[in-house]
Every structure is written in structure tokens, then in C-alpha cells.
């Protein structure tokens, strides 16, 4: 299964639990998907989510920690509803 379609959703979901840095997000996604995304996959997705105003970053030395914005929280809730509507038939069959 191609990770790119779910990557932004997974990042938003994980950040709704707690702020995380990029490697921490990659590890958590790897635990859930069985495949840890490479830096070349995770960081462009983070950049895109930041550009869309869904996440923000806090720099502490060389570490950048990401968290959801209010817009990101609303976007995640909308994505969860769409996900459930889209895949509810798949689960029940």
C-alpha cells in the first residue's frame, strides 16, 4: 500500500496526541504501517502541512517540534469524518 495517500492524515492524527519532531513521527508511523517513512518522504509532507497552516513548528536548538494549529485540529476532524464515510463499507463487508 502506497503511504503517500495516508501520510498527511497520519501526521495530523499523531500530532493530535502530542507535539513531535520528524524522526519521532517517522518512528510512530513505522510502528503503525510496518514501514518507516524516509526523511525524503516525511519532511516534504511536514513542509506542505505547515504551508497549508495545519501545523506549526517550534525550534529548540537543532530540533524542530511540530504541533497542530487550530486549523489543523479542524482539518483532522473533517478528515476523520471523510475517512469513516469512505471506508465504512469496506469494514462492514
C-alpha angles and dihedrals in degrees: 000000000000110000097206095081094057101030098094091045091050092048092051091046093051093046089052086066097049142327112277141179122238099264091047090053091048091051093049092048089049090054091052100039101030089235122084111218116237122243087253088062104037101044097051088050090051090048091051093048090049092049089052090053094243097117136026131204134224118199121213110174107307093338121096116197118198128209137170123269120216087261089052091053090052091045092052092051091051091047091051090053092049091046092052093046091048098046103030090095091051092054095048096049 
